[in-house]
Amino acid sequence: VCFFVVLHATFLDVQQVHASGNQLRAAGAASLGDMLKVNTTLTELNVSDNEIGAEKDFWGKVSKVTPEGPAALAEGLSANSSVTQVDVSKNDIGPEGGKALADCLKINTTITQVR
């Protein structure tokens, strides 16, 4: 999560973020969404396998799928005009989270590749 806070800085010219498999969950997706609202250099974002829509139980199994993480990511992507490729696969997004991400694609026309 702290990494996305660093990307808020305007002096960084980061073009690709590959953060798959880091258990970002909803809180990480919210930080990422905030970063995407202000970042103008990122073109490729891979956050696959991060459980951004999942809440896990004590045993590490998905106990609930919530739309908060995917919705926060979608909000950030809606405001971003530099990202062209996004990988959100393997994230337990659920129907509501999927709708939020699909709706953001109606607003953000720079995204040409989604996985």
PEQUI-V343000 format. One record per pair of residues at least 12 apart in sequence whose C-alpha atoms are under 10 Angstrom apart, sorted by sequence separation. I is the first residue (numbers start at 1). J is the second residue. D is the distance in whole Angstrom. If there is no record, write none. Layout:
<<I J D> <I J D>>
//
This chain:
<<53 65 5> <54 66 6> <4 17 10> <52 65 9> <53 66 5> <54 67 9> <88 101 10> <51 65 9> <52 66 9> <53 67 6> <54 68 9> <32 47 10> <52 67 9> <53 68 7> <54 69 8> <73 88 10> <3 19 10> <52 68 8> <53 69 5> <54 70 10> <52 69 5> <53 70 6> <29 47 9> <51 69 9> <52 70 6> <53 71 9> <70 88 9> <51 70 10> <52 71 10> <52 72 10> <1 22 10> <29 50 9> <52 73 9> <70 91 9> <1 23 10> <28 50 9> <29 51 9> <30 52 9> <69 91 10> <70 92 9> <71 93 9> <78 100 10> <1 24 7> <8 31 10> <24 47 8> <28 51 10> <29 52 6> <70 93 6> <74 97 8> <78 101 9> <1 25 10> <4 28 8> <8 32 10> <15 39 10> <23 47 9> <24 48 10> <25 49 10> <26 50 9> <28 52 7> <29 53 9> <69 93 8> <70 94 9> <73 97 9> <74 98 9> <77 101 8> <84 108 9> <3 28 10> <4 29 9> <7 32 9> <14 39 9> <15 40 9> <16 41 9> <17 42 8> <20 45 9> <21 46 10> <22 47 8> <23 48 10> <24 49 9> <25 50 6> <26 51 8> <27 52 8> <67 92 10> <68 93 9> <71 96 8> <72 97 9> <74 99 9> <75 100 8> <78 103 9> <79 104 9> <83 108 9> <84 109 9> <85 110 9> <86 111 7> <89 114 9> <90 115 10> <1 27 8> <2 28 9> <4 30 10> <5 31 7> <8 34 8> <9 35 9> <13 39 9> <14 40 9> <15 41 5> <16 42 6> <17 43 9> <18 44 8> <19 45 8> <20 46 6> <21 47 8> <22 48 9> <23 49 7> <24 50 5> <25 51 5> <26 52 5> <65 91 10> <66 92 9> <67 93 7> <70 96 8> <71 97 6> <74 100 6> <75 101 8> <78 104 5> <81 107 10> <82 108 9> <83 109 10> <84 110 5> <85 111 6> <86 112 9> <87 113 8> <88 114 8> <89 115 6> <1 28 5> <4 31 6> <5 32 8> <7 34 10> <8 35 5> <12 39 9> <13 40 9> <14 41 6> <15 42 4> <16 43 6> <17 44 6> <18 45 6> <19 46 6> <20 47 5> <21 48 7> <22 49 7> <23 50 4> <24 51 7> <25 52 4> <26 53 6> <65 92 6> <66 93 7> <67 94 7> <70 97 5> <71 98 8> <73 100 9> <74 101 5> <77 104 7> <78 105 7> <80 107 10> <81 108 7> <82 109 10> <83 110 7> <84 111 4> <85 112 6> <86 113 6> <87 114 6> <88 115 6> <1 29 8> <3 31 9> <4 32 6> <7 35 6> <8 36 8> <10 38 8> <12 40 10> <13 41 6> <14 42 6> <15 43 5> <16 44 5> <17 45 5> <18 46 5> <19 47 5> <20 48 5> <21 49 5> <22 50 6> <23 51 6> <24 52 6> <25 53 6> <26 54 8> <64 92 9> <65 93 7> <66 94 7> <67 95 8> <68 96 9> <69 97 8> <70 98 7> <71 99 9> <72 100 9> <73 101 8> <74 102 8> <75 103 10> <76 104 9> <77 105 8> <78 106 8> <79 107 8> <80 108 7> <81 109 8> <82 110 7> <83 111 6> <84 112 5> <85 113 5> <86 114 5> <87 115 5> <1 30 9> <2 31 8> <3 32 9> <4 33 9> <5 34 8> <6 35 9> <7 36 9> <8 37 9> <9 38 9> <10 39 7> <12 41 8> <13 42 8> <14 43 9> <15 44 6> <16 45 6> <17 46 6> <18 47 6> <19 48 7> <20 49 6> <21 50 5> <22 51 9> <23 52 8> <24 53 10> <25 54 7> <26 55 8> <65 94 6> <66 95 9> <67 96 6> <68 97 7> <70 99 9> <71 100 5> <72 101 9> <74 103 8> <75 104 7> <78 107 6> <79 108 7> <80 109 10> <81 110 6> <82 111 8> <83 112 9> <84 113 6> <85 114 6> <86 115 6> <1 31 6> <2 32 10> <4 34 8> <5 35 7> <8 38 7> <9 39 8> <10 40 8> <12 42 10> <14 44 10> <15 45 9> <16 46 8> <17 47 8> <18 48 9> <19 49 9> <20 50 6> <21 51 9> <24 54 10> <25 55 8> <62 92 8> <64 94 10> <65 95 9> <66 96 8> <67 97 4> <70 100 7> <71 101 7> <74 104 6> <77 107 9> <78 108 5> <80 110 9> <81 111 8> <83 113 10> <84 114 9> <85 115 8> <1 32 8> <4 35 6> <7 38 9> <8 39 6> <10 41 9> <19 50 8> <20 51 10> <23 54 10> <25 56 10> <65 96 9> <66 97 7> <67 98 8> <70 101 7> <73 104 9> <74 105 8> <77 108 7> <78 109 9> <80 111 9> <3 35 10> <4 36 9> <7 39 7> <8 40 10> <65 97 9> <67 99 9> <68 100 10> <71 103 10> <75 107 10> <78 110 10> <67 100 8> <71 104 9> <77 110 10> <78 111 10> <7 41 10> <67 101 10> <74 108 10> <77 111 9> <7 42 9> <33 69 9> <37 73 10> <52 88 9> <32 69 10> <33 70 9> <36 73 8> <39 76 10> <43 80 10> <51 88 10> <53 90 10> <54 91 7> <55 92 9> <30 68 8> <31 69 10> <33 71 9> <34 72 8> <35 73 10> <36 74 10> <37 75 8> <38 76 9> <42 80 9> <43 81 9> <44 82 9> <45 83 7> <48 86 9> <49 87 9> <50 88 8> <51 89 10> <52 90 9> <53 91 6> <54 92 6> <29 68 9> <30 69 6> <33 72 5> <34 73 8> <36 75 9> <37 76 5> <41 80 10> <42 81 9> <43 82 5> <44 83 6> <45 84 8> <46 85 8> <47 86 8> <48 87 6> <49 88 7> <50 89 9> <51 90 7> <52 91 6> <53 92 5> <54 93 7> <26 66 8> <29 69 5> <30 70 8> <32 72 8> <33 73 4> <36 76 5> <37 77 7> <39 79 10> <40 80 7> <41 81 9> <42 82 6> <43 83 4> <44 84 6> <45 85 6> <46 86 6> <47 87 6> <48 88 5> <49 89 6> <50 90 7> <51 91 4> <52 92 7> <53 93 5> <54 94 9> <26 67 9> <27 68 9> <28 69 8> <29 70 7> <30 71 8> <31 72 8> <32 73 7> <33 74 7> <34 75 8> <35 76 7> <36 77 6> <37 78 8> <38 79 8> <39 80 7> <40 81 7> <41 82 6> <42 83 6> <43 84 5> <44 85 5> <45 86 5> <46 87 5> <47 88 5> <48 89 5> <49 90 5> <50 91 6> <51 92 6> <52 93 7> <53 94 7> <26 68 6> <27 69 7> <29 71 9> <30 72 5> <31 73 8> <32 74 10> <33 75 6> <34 76 6> <35 77 10> <36 78 9> <37 79 5> <38 80 7> <39 81 9> <40 82 6> <41 83 8> <42 84 9> <43 85 6> <44 86 6> <45 87 6> <46 88 7> <47 89 8> <48 90 6> <49 91 5> <50 92 9> <51 93 8> <25 68 9> <26 69 4> <29 72 6> <30 73 6> <33 76 4> <34 77 9> <36 79 7> <37 80 5> <38 81 10> <39 82 8> <40 83 8> <42 85 10> <43 86 9> <44 87 8> <45 88 9> <46 89 9> <47 90 9> <48 91 6> <49 92 9> <53 96 10> <25 69 7> <26 70 7> <28 72 9> <29 73 5> <30 74 10> <32 76 7> <33 77 7> <36 80 6> <37 81 9> <39 83 9> <47 91 8> <53 97 7> <24 69 9> <25 70 9> <26 71 9> <27 72 9> <28 73 9> <29 74 9> <30 75 9> <31 76 9> <32 77 9> <33 78 9> <34 79 10> <35 80 9> <36 81 9> <52 97 9> <53 98 10> <26 72 8> <30 76 8> <33 79 9> <36 82 9> <26 73 9> <29 76 9> <33 80 9> <36 83 9> <25 91 8> <15 82 9> <16 83 9> <20 87 9> <24 91 10> <25 92 10> <43 110 9> <44 111 9> <48 115 9> <15 83 9> <19 87 10> <20 88 9> <23 91 9> <43 111 9> <46 114 10> <16 85 9> <17 86 10> <18 87 9> <20 89 9> <21 90 9> <44 113 9> <45 114 10> <46 115 9> <20 90 9> <21 91 10> <20 91 10>>
//
